[in-house]
Amino acid sequence: MTNQEFLALDDKAQLRYLNEEAAKGVSFNEISAGIKMTKKELEKIGFYYVKDKFMQKPMKGYQTTKRSGNEEKN
């Protein structure tokens, strides 16, 4: 999967893809190289790698440009 394809997915699909790759035994370095993102870049969009599994922040902070869905609607 390319970087643009990965970023075009919604959050749930991104998390599913990352965890499917990890479940296949692919290392974090191989996964991040495949989507051309560093650990810092993944953290910036709300994904963390913990004990052979990816986790997502429940609420995204100020560092991301993606909407979390919790914004106030005007």
FIKOLKOL-111414 format. One record per residue: residue number from 0; residue in one letter; chain; z, x, y of N, C-alpha, C, O, CB in turn. Coordinates in nm, 3 decimals. Each point is the difference from the previous one (the first is absolute). Glycine has a CB too. Example, Ala and Ser with C-alpha at 12.3 -4.5 7.8 and 13.67 -1.06 7.14 Angstrom:
BEGIN
+-----+--------+--------+---------+---------+---------+---------+---------+----------+---------+---------+---------+---------+---------+---------+---------+---------+----------+
! num ! residu ! chaine !    n_up !  n_east ! n_north !   ca_up ! ca_east ! ca_north !    c_up !  c_east ! c_north !    o_up !  o_east ! o_north !   cb_up ! cb_east ! cb_north !
+-----+--------+--------+---------+---------+---------+---------+---------+----------+---------+---------+---------+---------+---------+---------+---------+---------+----------+
!   0 !      A !      A !   0.780 !   1.319 !  -0.569 !   0.000 !  -0.089 !    0.119 !   0.000 !   0.090 !   0.120 !   0.066 !   0.104 !  -0.002 !   0.059 !  -0.293 !   -0.115 !
!   1 !      S !      A !  -0.197 !   0.154 !   0.222 !   0.006 !   0.082 !    0.119 !   0.073 !  -0.077 !   0.109 !   0.017 !   0.051 !   0.111 !  -0.232 !   0.067 !   -0.174 !
+-----+--------+--------+---------+---------+---------+---------+---------+----------+---------+---------+---------+---------+---------+---------+---------+---------+----------+
END
This chain:
BEGIN
+-----+--------+--------+---------+---------+---------+---------+---------+----------+---------+---------+---------+---------+---------+---------+---------+---------+----------+
! num ! residu ! chaine !    n_up !  n_east ! n_north !   ca_up ! ca_east ! ca_north !    c_up !  c_east ! c_north !    o_up !  o_east ! o_north !   cb_up ! cb_east ! cb_north !
+-----+--------+--------+---------+---------+---------+---------+---------+----------+---------+---------+---------+---------+---------+---------+---------+---------+----------+
!   0 !      M !      A !   0.000 !   0.085 !  -0.117 !   0.000 !  -0.085 !    0.117 !   0.000 !   0.090 !   0.123 !   0.073 !   0.099 !   0.007 !   0.050 !  -0.286 !   -0.130 !
!   1 !      T !      A !  -0.205 !   0.151 !   0.220 !  -0.006 !   0.080 !    0.122 !   0.111 !  -0.042 !   0.097 !   0.067 !  -0.101 !  -0.020 !  -0.316 !   0.128 !   -0.010 !
!   2 !      N !      A !   0.267 !   0.053 !   0.131 !   0.101 !  -0.027 !    0.101 !  -0.028 !  -0.134 !   0.069 !   0.092 !  -0.080 !   0.018 !  -0.059 !   0.328 !    0.017 !
!   3 !      Q !      A !  -0.156 !  -0.272 !   0.003 !  -0.036 !  -0.124 !    0.070 !   0.020 !  -0.123 !  -0.089 !   0.046 !  -0.104 !   0.047 !  -0.211 !   0.233 !    0.091 !
!   4 !      E !      A !   0.131 !  -0.117 !  -0.266 !   0.022 !  -0.111 !   -0.093 !   0.148 !  -0.030 !  -0.015 !   0.041 !  -0.116 !  -0.003 !  -0.251 !   0.178 !   -0.120 !
!   5 !      F !      A !   0.291 !   0.044 !   0.114 !   0.144 !  -0.016 !   -0.013 !   0.058 !  -0.069 !   0.123 !   0.079 !  -0.094 !  -0.013 !  -0.069 !   0.298 !   -0.131 !
!   6 !      L !      A !  -0.048 !  -0.158 !   0.263 !   0.054 !  -0.056 !    0.123 !  -0.048 !  -0.143 !   0.025 !   0.066 !  -0.076 !   0.072 !  -0.057 !   0.306 !    0.021 !
!   7 !      A !      A !  -0.122 !  -0.269 !  -0.152 !  -0.051 !  -0.135 !    0.016 !   0.077 !  -0.103 !  -0.082 !  -0.007 !  -0.120 !   0.027 !  -0.217 !   0.218 !    0.018 !
!   8 !      L !      A !   0.299 !  -0.052 !  -0.146 !   0.079 !  -0.090 !   -0.085 !   0.122 !  -0.049 !   0.076 !   0.047 !   0.064 !   0.094 !  -0.127 !   0.056 !   -0.300 !
!   9 !      D !      A !   0.133 !  -0.236 !   0.164 !   0.126 !  -0.044 !    0.059 !   0.115 !   0.078 !  -0.064 !  -0.021 !   0.073 !  -0.097 !  -0.073 !  -0.305 !    0.141 !
!  10 !      D !      A !   0.213 !   0.218 !   0.011 !   0.115 !   0.080 !   -0.044 !   0.031 !  -0.015 !  -0.149 !   0.027 !   0.099 !  -0.068 !   0.064 !  -0.123 !    0.296 !
!  11 !      K !      A !  -0.097 !  -0.099 !  -0.279 !   0.032 !  -0.022 !   -0.141 !  -0.103 !   0.068 !  -0.091 !   0.036 !   0.058 !  -0.103 !   0.071 !  -0.277 !    0.163 !
!  12 !      A !      A !  -0.232 !   0.212 !  -0.022 !  -0.105 !   0.064 !   -0.080 !   0.011 !   0.152 !   0.007 !  -0.025 !   0.068 !  -0.100 !  -0.126 !  -0.265 !    0.143 !
!  13 !      Q !      A !   0.189 !   0.250 !   0.072 !   0.020 !   0.144 !    0.013 !   0.113 !   0.045 !  -0.092 !  -0.013 !   0.099 !  -0.073 !  -0.068 !  -0.105 !    0.311 !
!  14 !      L !      A !   0.193 !  -0.066 !  -0.234 !   0.114 !   0.035 !   -0.084 !  -0.037 !  -0.010 !  -0.148 !   0.038 !   0.086 !  -0.079 !   0.119 !  -0.166 !    0.259 !
!  15 !      R !      A !  -0.229 !  -0.025 !  -0.217 !  -0.041 !  -0.018 !   -0.139 !  -0.089 !   0.117 !  -0.044 !   0.019 !   0.054 !  -0.109 !  -0.005 !  -0.305 !    0.135 !
!  16 !      Y !      A !  -0.109 !   0.289 !   0.057 !  -0.089 !   0.112 !   -0.034 !   0.080 !   0.129 !  -0.019 !  -0.020 !   0.072 !  -0.099 !  -0.167 !  -0.182 !    0.229 !
!  17 !      L !      A !   0.276 !   0.139 !  -0.036 !   0.078 !   0.124 !   -0.009 !   0.085 !   0.003 !  -0.127 !   0.006 !   0.102 !  -0.068 !  -0.001 !  -0.091 !    0.318 !
!  18 !      N !      A !   0.060 !  -0.123 !  -0.282 !   0.086 !  -0.003 !   -0.119 !  -0.081 !  -0.002 !  -0.129 !   0.047 !   0.053 !  -0.101 !   0.124 !  -0.173 !    0.235 !
!  19 !      E !      A !  -0.290 !   0.062 !  -0.133 !  -0.086 !   0.006 !   -0.119 !  -0.041 !   0.143 !  -0.029 !   0.000 !   0.043 !  -0.116 !  -0.084 !  -0.275 !    0.163 !
!  20 !      E !      A !   0.049 !   0.305 !   0.058 !  -0.037 !   0.141 !   -0.018 !   0.120 !   0.081 !  -0.051 !  -0.015 !   0.083 !  -0.089 !  -0.157 !  -0.104 !    0.273 !
!  21 !      A !      A !   0.290 !  -0.003 !  -0.128 !   0.120 !   0.072 !   -0.042 !   0.034 !  -0.032 !  -0.146 !   0.043 !   0.087 !  -0.074 !   0.041 !  -0.091 !    0.311 !
!  22 !      A !      A !  -0.104 !  -0.122 !  -0.277 !   0.028 !  -0.042 !   -0.138 !  -0.094 !   0.067 !  -0.100 !   0.036 !   0.020 !  -0.116 !   0.047 !  -0.239 !    0.203 !
!  23 !      K !      A !  -0.204 !   0.254 !  -0.042 !  -0.095 !   0.070 !   -0.086 !   0.039 !   0.146 !  -0.020 !  -0.061 !   0.070 !  -0.081 !  -0.119 !  -0.224 !    0.160 !
!  24 !      G !      A !   0.280 !   0.200 !  -0.006 !   0.043 !   0.139 !   -0.012 !  -0.063 !   0.092 !   0.103 !   0.014 !   0.122 !  -0.009 !   0.018 !  -0.164 !   -0.230 !
!  25 !      V !      A !  -0.100 !  -0.016 !   0.336 !  -0.062 !   0.080 !    0.106 !   0.111 !   0.047 !   0.094 !   0.085 !  -0.080 !   0.040 !  -0.306 !  -0.048 !   -0.056 !
!  26 !      S !      A !   0.222 !   0.255 !   0.051 !   0.105 !   0.054 !    0.086 !  -0.016 !  -0.048 !   0.144 !  -0.108 !  -0.044 !   0.040 !   0.124 !   0.244 !   -0.188 !
!  27 !      F !      A !   0.091 !  -0.191 !   0.224 !  -0.004 !  -0.040 !    0.141 !  -0.105 !   0.080 !   0.076 !  -0.074 !  -0.056 !   0.081 !   0.317 !  -0.004 !   -0.091 !
!  28 !      N !      A !  -0.250 !   0.190 !  -0.017 !  -0.098 !   0.084 !    0.070 !  -0.143 !  -0.043 !  -0.030 !  -0.085 !   0.002 !   0.089 !   0.247 !   0.187 !   -0.098 !
!  29 !      E !      A !  -0.189 !  -0.227 !  -0.115 !  -0.134 !  -0.046 !   -0.036 !  -0.033 !  -0.134 !   0.064 !  -0.112 !  -0.023 !   0.046 !   0.132 !   0.147 !   -0.263 !
!  30 !      I !      A !   0.078 !  -0.214 !   0.220 !  -0.021 !  -0.131 !    0.063 !  -0.026 !   0.017 !   0.149 !  -0.095 !  -0.057 !   0.053 !   0.244 !  -0.051 !   -0.226 !
!  31 !      S !      A !  -0.065 !   0.185 !   0.239 !  -0.017 !   0.017 !    0.145 !  -0.129 !   0.074 !   0.033 !  -0.063 !  -0.029 !   0.101 !   0.312 !   0.031 !   -0.076 !
!  32 !      A !      A !  -0.289 !   0.092 !  -0.109 !  -0.128 !   0.070 !    0.022 !  -0.117 !  -0.095 !  -0.021 !  -0.101 !   0.009 !   0.070 !   0.206 !   0.208 !   -0.144 !
!  33 !      G !      A !  -0.093 !  -0.307 !  -0.022 !  -0.107 !  -0.096 !   -0.028 !  -0.027 !  -0.094 !   0.116 !  -0.115 !  -0.035 !   0.026 !   0.177 !   0.049 !   -0.264 !
!  34 !      I !      A !   0.044 !  -0.055 !   0.307 !  -0.018 !  -0.090 !    0.114 !   0.003 !   0.076 !   0.133 !  -0.004 !  -0.059 !   0.108 !   0.110 !  -0.126 !   -0.241 !
!  35 !      K !      A !  -0.099 !   0.317 !   0.122 !  -0.002 !   0.089 !    0.117 !   0.106 !  -0.035 !   0.103 !  -0.028 !  -0.014 !   0.119 !  -0.214 !   0.044 !   -0.156 !
!  36 !      M !      A !   0.366 !  -0.044 !  -0.012 !   0.114 !  -0.027 !    0.088 !   0.115 !   0.090 !  -0.040 !   0.023 !   0.024 !  -0.118 !  -0.096 !  -0.264 !    0.151 !
!  37 !      T !      A !   0.144 !   0.290 !   0.065 !   0.116 !   0.083 !   -0.026 !   0.123 !  -0.088 !  -0.022 !  -0.003 !  -0.121 !   0.023 !  -0.096 !   0.308 !    0.116 !
!  38 !      K !      A !   0.206 !  -0.125 !  -0.184 !   0.125 !  -0.072 !   -0.018 !   0.044 !  -0.062 !   0.132 !   0.045 !  -0.115 !   0.003 !   0.021 !   0.271 !   -0.189 !
!  39 !      K !      A !  -0.079 !  -0.082 !   0.293 !   0.039 !  -0.047 !    0.133 !  -0.083 !  -0.121 !   0.042 !   0.053 !  -0.094 !   0.059 !   0.015 !   0.328 !    0.002 !
!  40 !      E !      A !  -0.198 !  -0.231 !  -0.090 !  -0.087 !  -0.113 !    0.036 !   0.035 !  -0.125 !  -0.081 !  -0.001 !  -0.110 !   0.054 !  -0.182 !   0.273 !    0.003 !
!  41 !      L !      A !   0.215 !  -0.145 !  -0.185 !   0.042 !  -0.114 !   -0.082 !   0.131 !  -0.057 !   0.050 !   0.018 !  -0.122 !   0.005 !  -0.135 !   0.221 !   -0.203 !
!  42 !      E !      A !   0.210 !  -0.012 !   0.236 !   0.128 !  -0.046 !    0.054 !  -0.022 !  -0.076 !   0.131 !   0.070 !  -0.098 !   0.028 !   0.047 !   0.292 !   -0.136 !
!  43 !      K !      A !  -0.212 !  -0.149 !   0.186 !  -0.027 !  -0.064 !    0.129 !  -0.048 !  -0.144 !  -0.017 !   0.028 !  -0.085 !   0.085 !  -0.084 !   0.309 !    0.009 !
!  44 !      I !      A !  -0.016 !  -0.252 !  -0.203 !  -0.043 !  -0.138 !   -0.024 !   0.097 !  -0.075 !  -0.092 !  -0.027 !  -0.113 !  -0.040 !  -0.211 !   0.187 !    0.071 !
!  45 !      G !      A !   0.351 !  -0.011 !  -0.065 !   0.108 !  -0.070 !   -0.069 !   0.012 !   0.019 !  -0.149 !   0.064 !  -0.082 !  -0.066 !  -0.089 !  -0.076 !    0.240 !
!  46 !      F !      A !  -0.036 !   0.264 !  -0.232 !   0.010 !   0.024 !   -0.144 !   0.074 !   0.129 !  -0.029 !  -0.025 !   0.103 !   0.063 !  -0.189 !  -0.228 !   -0.096 !
!  47 !      Y !      A !   0.305 !   0.118 !  -0.063 !   0.079 !   0.117 !   -0.040 !  -0.012 !   0.019 !  -0.151 !  -0.013 !  -0.097 !  -0.075 !   0.174 !   0.063 !    0.268 !
!  48 !      Y !      A !  -0.157 !   0.159 !  -0.236 !  -0.009 !   0.034 !   -0.142 !   0.139 !   0.041 !  -0.047 !   0.053 !   0.101 !   0.046 !  -0.297 !  -0.028 !   -0.026 !
!  49 !      V !      A !   0.302 !  -0.151 !  -0.111 !   0.135 !   0.025 !   -0.048 !   0.001 !  -0.010 !  -0.152 !  -0.032 !  -0.105 !  -0.056 !   0.133 !   0.017 !    0.270 !
!  50 !      K !      A !  -0.064 !   0.196 !  -0.280 !   0.014 !   0.002 !   -0.147 !  -0.122 !  -0.057 !  -0.072 !   0.012 !  -0.097 !  -0.075 !   0.233 !   0.076 !    0.106 !
!  51 !      D !      A !  -0.361 !   0.079 !  -0.009 !  -0.125 !  -0.039 !   -0.067 !  -0.044 !  -0.142 !   0.030 !  -0.068 !  -0.063 !  -0.081 !   0.129 !   0.221 !   -0.097 !
!  52 !      K !      A !  -0.022 !  -0.211 !   0.294 !  -0.036 !  -0.137 !    0.037 !  -0.013 !  -0.009 !   0.151 !   0.074 !   0.067 !   0.073 !   0.045 !  -0.159 !   -0.277 !
!  53 !      F !      A !  -0.211 !   0.011 !   0.251 !  -0.014 !  -0.022 !    0.143 !   0.080 !  -0.122 !   0.041 !   0.006 !  -0.099 !  -0.072 !  -0.235 !   0.204 !    0.070 !
!  54 !      M !      A !   0.290 !  -0.095 !   0.117 !   0.078 !  -0.110 !    0.056 !  -0.049 !  -0.025 !   0.141 !  -0.054 !   0.090 !   0.065 !   0.257 !  -0.035 !   -0.209 !
!  55 !      Q !      A !  -0.184 !  -0.177 !   0.191 !  -0.045 !  -0.036 !    0.134 !   0.121 !  -0.039 !   0.085 !   0.093 !  -0.064 !  -0.047 !  -0.316 !  -0.013 !   -0.043 !
!  56 !      K !      A !   0.218 !   0.117 !   0.216 !   0.105 !  -0.041 !    0.093 !  -0.005 !  -0.152 !   0.014 !  -0.108 !  -0.056 !   0.015 !   0.098 !   0.278 !    0.109 !
!  57 !      P !      A !   0.126 !  -0.289 !  -0.126 !  -0.001 !  -0.145 !    0.015 !  -0.049 !  -0.046 !   0.137 !  -0.067 !  -0.102 !   0.012 !   0.255 !   0.094 !   -0.174 !
!  58 !      M !      A !  -0.154 !   0.084 !   0.265 !  -0.049 !  -0.030 !    0.135 !  -0.053 !   0.128 !   0.059 !   0.067 !   0.103 !  -0.001 !   0.099 !  -0.292 !    0.033 !
!  59 !      K !      A !  -0.287 !   0.183 !   0.020 !  -0.060 !   0.119 !    0.058 !   0.053 !   0.020 !   0.142 !   0.027 !  -0.096 !   0.072 !  -0.233 !   0.065 !   -0.214 !
!  60 !      G !      A !   0.219 !   0.156 !   0.180 !   0.054 !   0.032 !    0.130 !  -0.106 !   0.023 !   0.105 !  -0.112 !  -0.051 !  -0.010 !   0.304 !   0.148 !   -0.104 !
!  61 !      Y !      A !  -0.156 !  -0.021 !   0.213 !  -0.087 !   0.024 !    0.114 !  -0.110 !   0.101 !  -0.030 !  -0.095 !   0.010 !   0.078 !   0.287 !  -0.064 !    0.068 !
!  62 !      Q !      A !  -0.183 !   0.128 !  -0.254 !  -0.095 !   0.106 !   -0.030 !  -0.132 !  -0.051 !  -0.056 !  -0.097 !   0.075 !  -0.006 !   0.289 !   0.072 !   -0.034 !
!  63 !      T !      A !  -0.198 !  -0.271 !  -0.001 !  -0.122 !  -0.051 !   -0.062 !  -0.078 !  -0.089 !   0.096 !   0.058 !  -0.064 !   0.088 !   0.054 !   0.076 !   -0.311 !
!  64 !      T !      A !  -0.241 !  -0.016 !   0.206 !  -0.083 !  -0.086 !    0.083 !  -0.035 !  -0.130 !  -0.073 !  -0.060 !  -0.090 !   0.058 !  -0.033 !   0.293 !    0.058 !
!  65 !      K !      A !   0.131 !  -0.212 !  -0.244 !  -0.026 !  -0.121 !   -0.077 !   0.108 !  -0.104 !   0.027 !   0.118 !   0.035 !   0.012 !  -0.235 !   0.101 !   -0.190 !
!  66 !      R !      A !   0.079 !  -0.259 !   0.186 !   0.097 !  -0.107 !    0.021 !   0.078 !  -0.026 !  -0.129 !  -0.056 !   0.007 !  -0.109 !  -0.092 !  -0.111 !    0.286 !
!  67 !      S !      A !   0.277 !   0.075 !  -0.162 !   0.083 !  -0.028 !   -0.117 !   0.004 !  -0.147 !  -0.034 !   0.036 !  -0.037 !  -0.112 !   0.100 !   0.236 !    0.168 !
!  68 !      G !      A !  -0.173 !  -0.285 !   0.040 !   0.010 !  -0.144 !   -0.020 !   0.127 !  -0.057 !   0.059 !   0.018 !  -0.121 !   0.002 !  -0.152 !   0.145 !   -0.208 !
!  69 !      N !      A !   0.223 !   0.064 !   0.254 !   0.127 !  -0.045 !    0.056 !  -0.003 !  -0.003 !   0.153 !   0.104 !  -0.020 !   0.063 !   0.010 !   0.114 !   -0.263 !
!  70 !      E !      A !  -0.232 !  -0.076 !   0.260 !  -0.009 !   0.000 !    0.144 !   0.020 !  -0.140 !   0.055 !  -0.028 !  -0.100 !  -0.066 !  -0.126 !   0.296 !    0.055 !
!  71 !      E !      A !   0.204 !  -0.201 !   0.132 !   0.019 !  -0.128 !    0.068 !  -0.136 !  -0.057 !   0.035 !  -0.086 !   0.069 !   0.053 !   0.311 !   0.004 !    0.039 !
!  72 !      K !      A !  -0.242 !  -0.200 !  -0.122 !  -0.129 !  -0.065 !    0.029 !   0.013 !  -0.069 !   0.135 !   0.095 !  -0.074 !   0.024 !  -0.148 !   0.041 !   -0.271 !
!  73 !      N !      A !  -0.043 !   0.057 !   0.334 !   0.003 !  -0.062 !    0.134 !  -0.087 !  -0.122 !   0.005 !  -0.010 !  -0.064 !   0.105 !   0.053 !   0.284 !   -0.003 !
+-----+--------+--------+---------+---------+---------+---------+---------+----------+---------+---------+---------+---------+---------+---------+---------+---------+----------+
END
